[in-house]
Amino acid sequence: MARVFLICAWLLAVAAILPAAHGQTGNWRDKAVRMVVPRAPGGGTDIVARLFAARLTAEFGQQFISDNRSGAGGTIGAEIAARANPDGYTVITVPASYAANAALYKLPYDPVRGIAPVALIATGPLILTVHPSVPATGLKEFIALARAKPRTLNFGSSGSGSFSHLAAELFRQLSGTDMVHVPYKSAGPALIDLLGGQIQIFFGSGPSTGAHIRAGRLRGIAVTTAKRSPALPELPAIGEVLAGYSADFWFGMWAPAGTPREIILRINQALARILKQSDVVERLRTDGMDPVGSTPEEFARVIARDIATWSKVVKAGNIKVD
C-alpha cells in the first residue's frame, strides 16, 4: 500500500509540473513580448527594432512591443534585458556597438555568456565620407593625403567610443594616418558640420549620408565592410587597400540567459522567414543594409569576434569614455 501511495504521489507531482513547463514554451502566448531597444526613438536601432517587432507580431499573433531604454551607449538597455526574467517575454535588438561597449565599459553583465543569442539580423557598412573640399576622390589618394598632412584633417563621430569613432580609429591605426577626432553627441550634428565644412571626414551610415552623396554635397570614398556592399557596389571596401580592415555594422537580437531553447529557436525561425520577405529585404537595402539571418551560435561568435577586435582598437588608441 505504501508503495502504491508513493507512486500516486509521484504521478500527481509530475502532473503538476508538466502544465507549468508547457506554459513556458508550448503555450507561449500568455502576454506581450517586450522588445527592449537600447537607443532613443527615431534612430537606426529603433527603426529596425520596430520593423521586426511588427513582423514578429504578425508571425506569432502576440504583441511584440518596443521599449526604448537608452543611455550610456546602450548599456542601460542591455542590462535591463540581461537581468529580465528569462521566460521568453523579453528580447532586445542591439546594434554593433553592443560588442564595442564591452571594450569601453565595465559592464554589470557578461556580454557573451550572460545572454541567449537569437540571431544576427542584418549587416551593412559605414561609408568613409568626405567634404567636397578634400582633394581626394579615391581611397588610395585619400590615404596618401592624410599621411602627407598629419593632423590637418578632422573626422567627426557620434561620440567618443561610438561605432563611427571606432571604425575611424581602426582606419587610422591600419593606415598610419594622424587625423583629429571631433566627437559629437550624435550623428546628426556631426553630419551638419561635415556639410558645412567644419570637419572634413565622417564614417556615416548609408541612410544618413547616401542622399547627400548622390546630390554631390558630400563624396563617398569607401565602405567599412570587408567586401564591397551589394547596396553600394561602386564604392571600394577599405579592406581592398588596408589588409585586415573590417568594421561591419550589424543588428542582432538576444534574450536573457536561461530563456527556454524552444522559444529562442521559434523566434530565430520566424526571423529567418521575415528576412526573406521581399518588402523587408527592400527596406533594409534602401537603408544600406543586407539581410543575413543566422543560428544563435553564429551570432554568439560574431559578438565574441567583435569584442576581441574592438578591445585591441581601444587599447591601441587609448580610448576612454566618461
N, C-alpha and C positions, 0 to 999 in steps of 0.2 A: 504493500500500500504506500509506504514511504517513497519507494522508487517511482510509482505512478504519479504521486503528488509532485515530486521534483521535476518529472518530465513535463507535466502540465504547466508548472510554474515557468519552466524554461520556454515553452511554446508561447505562453502569454507575454513573456518579456520580449521575445523576438517579434511577436505581432505588434507590440507597442513601438518597437524601434523602427520597423520597416516603413510605416507611413511617414515618419519624420524624415528618414533618409530619402524616400521617394519624393517628398515635398521639396527637398533641396535641388533635385535635378529633374526628375520626370515631370513634376508639376511646377516647373519654374515659370510661373505666370501669375504669381500672387500679387505683385505690386510693380510699380515702375522701376526701371533700372536708371540709376544716377550715372551720367557720364561727366566726370569731373573734367573741366577744361582749365589748365593751369595758366591761362593767359586772359587778358582783358577781352571783352566783346569787340568784334569787328576786325580782329587780326587774323592772320592766316590760320593759326591753330583753331580759333573759334569757328571760322568758316568751314574748315574741313570737318571738325567735330559735329557741327550742326548738320552738315550734309549726310554724314554717316549715321547720326542719331535718327534722322528721318527715315533713312533706308532700313535701318535695323528695326525701327518701329513697325514698318510695313512687313518686314520679313517674319517677325515673331508675333505680331498682333498685340504687343505690350509696349508701353511707352518707354523710350529711351530719352531722358530729359537732360539737357546740357546744364551744368552747374559751374559757372565761372568762378574760379578761386585763384586770382592772380597774385603776384608778389614774389620778391626775392628770386627773380629769374625763373620762376616756375616751380621752385622747391616747396612753396607753401601748398600748392595744389597737389603736388606729388606726395607730400607727407600725409595729407588728408586721405588720399586714395590708399596709400600703403597701410595706414592704420585702420581703415574701414573694416567692417565685418565681412569676412570672406564667404559670403553667402550667395554670390553671383549677382547681387543687385548693385554693385559698384564697379565701374570700369573707368579708365582715364585715357584720353587721347593726348599724346605728347609729341612735341617736335624734336628735332635732332639735338637741340640744346639740352635736352634731358641728360644725355650722356656727357656733355661738356660740363654740366653742373657738378658732376662727381669729381672733376678735376679742379673745380674752383671753390667749392663749399665743403665744410664739414657737415655732412648730411646726417639727419636723425633717423635715417632708414638706409638699408642696403639696396643700392640701385640695381643690383643684379640678382642676388639671392633673396631679397626681401619683396619680390614681386612675382606675379604669374603672367609671363608674356602671353599675349593673344596672337598678334600678327603685325608684321610690317605692312603698312597700307600703301604708301606711295613714296617715291623719291624724286628728286629734281635738283637742279643746280642753283647756285647763286651765280650772278653774272658780274664779272670784273668790268665795271662801267666807269667811264671817264668823261670829264667835261670836254667839249669840242676844242677848247683851247690847248689841250695836251697834244703836243706834236708827235703823236704815235698812233698809227692805225692798226698795227698788228701786235701780237703778243711778244715776239722776239724784239721788235722795235721798242715796245714799252719797257721791257726788262732792261734793255741797253740804256734807255733814257734814265730810268730810275737809278741804275748803277752809276751813271756818269754824273748825276746831280743829287747826291745824298742829302736828305733832309730838306729838300725843296718841294717835294710833293706831299700833300696832306690827304690822308684817307679817313673818311668818316665811318662810324659804326653805330649800331643800335644801342651801344653802351659797352663799358668795359666788361669783358668776359662773354659778350653776346656771340652768337654763332657767326655773325658778319665780322666781328673783331677777330675771332679765332681763325676763320678762313683766310683773312688778310694777313694775320700773323704767320700762319703756316707758309703762305706765299712769300712773305718777307724772309723767313728763315731759309727756305729752299732756294730762293733766287739770289740771295746775298745782297738784297737791297736795303736801304735805310730810309723808310718813309715815316712821316709823323702821324701818329694816331690822334684823331679828334673824336672823342666819344660823345654821343648824343643820348637823350633819354629814350628815343625810339627811332625807327627807320624814317618816319615822316619828316622830322626836322633835318635829318642828315640829307635826305633827298632834295629838300628845298635849298639847302646851302650848296649842294652839288650843282643844281640847275643854275644857281646864281653865281657859280664860280668861286665861292668862298673856300670850298675844298675841291680837290681835283679827282678824287677816286672814291668809289663806294662799291662794296661787294653786296649787291642787292638782289632780291628775288625777281623772277620774271614778271609777276603781277605789278610790282612797284616800279620797275624800270622799263619794261618792254614797250609801253606806249610812247615813252619819251625817246627811246632808241629809234623806234620806227618813224617818229616825227623829226628826227635829226637833232633834237635838243640835247641828246647825250649819245655817246658812242660805246657800243658793246665791243669788248676786246676778246673775252674768252669766258668759258664756263668752268665751274669748280668741280664738276663730276669727273671721274676717272676717264670716261669716254664722252664723245660728243652726245649732246642731248637730242633725242628724236624731235623734241619740241623746238629746238634751236639748232638745226644741223649746220647752219652757216658759220657758227662760232666754234673755234677750236677748243679742245679741252686743255686746261693748263698742264695736265699730266703729259700731253704730247711734247711739251718742251721741258718741263721740270719733272724728272723721273720721281715717282713716288707721291706726287701730289694728288690728293683726292679729298674732297670735302662735300660729301653727299648730304643734301638737306632732305630730311625724311620726316614722315609722320607715322606713328605706330600706336598700338593700343595694348594696355595691360590691365590686370586686375590685382587685387590684394593677394599676397601669397596665401595658399591654402584654399583658394576658390576651387570648387569641385572640377575635376578634369573634364567631366562630361559637358559642363557649361562652357568652359574655355573652348572646347572643340566645337560646340554648337555655334558659338559666336564666330569662331575662326572660319567655319564653313560658310556661314552667312556672309561674312566679309568677302570671301572668295567669289561667291555668286554676285554680290553687289559690284565688285571690281570688274566684272565682265559686262555690266550693263552699259550700252553704248553712250547714253547721256552722261553717265558718271565718268566714263573714260574721256569724253569730250570736255566735260567741265574741268577735270584735273589737268588735261593737256593745255587747255586755254590758259590756265594759271602756271604753265611751265612745269607741271608735274607728270610723272609717268606712274600708272597704277602698277602695283607689284603683287602684293599678297605673299604670304609665307607661312610656314609652320611656326608654332610657338618657339620651337628650339632654334630655328633660323633667326628669328627676331632677337632672341637672347644673345646669340653670337654677334649680331650687329651691334647691340648695346655694349657688350664687353669689348669688342674691337674698337669702337669709337671712344670709349673711356680710356683705353690704353693710348690711342692716338693723341687725344686732347690733353692727357696728363703730361705727355712728353712736350707738347707745344707750350703748355702753360709753364712748365718748369724751365724750358729753354728761354722763354720770353719773359720770365719773372713776372707773370701776370697776376695781379691781385684785384680782388673786388672788396668793396666796403661791406 
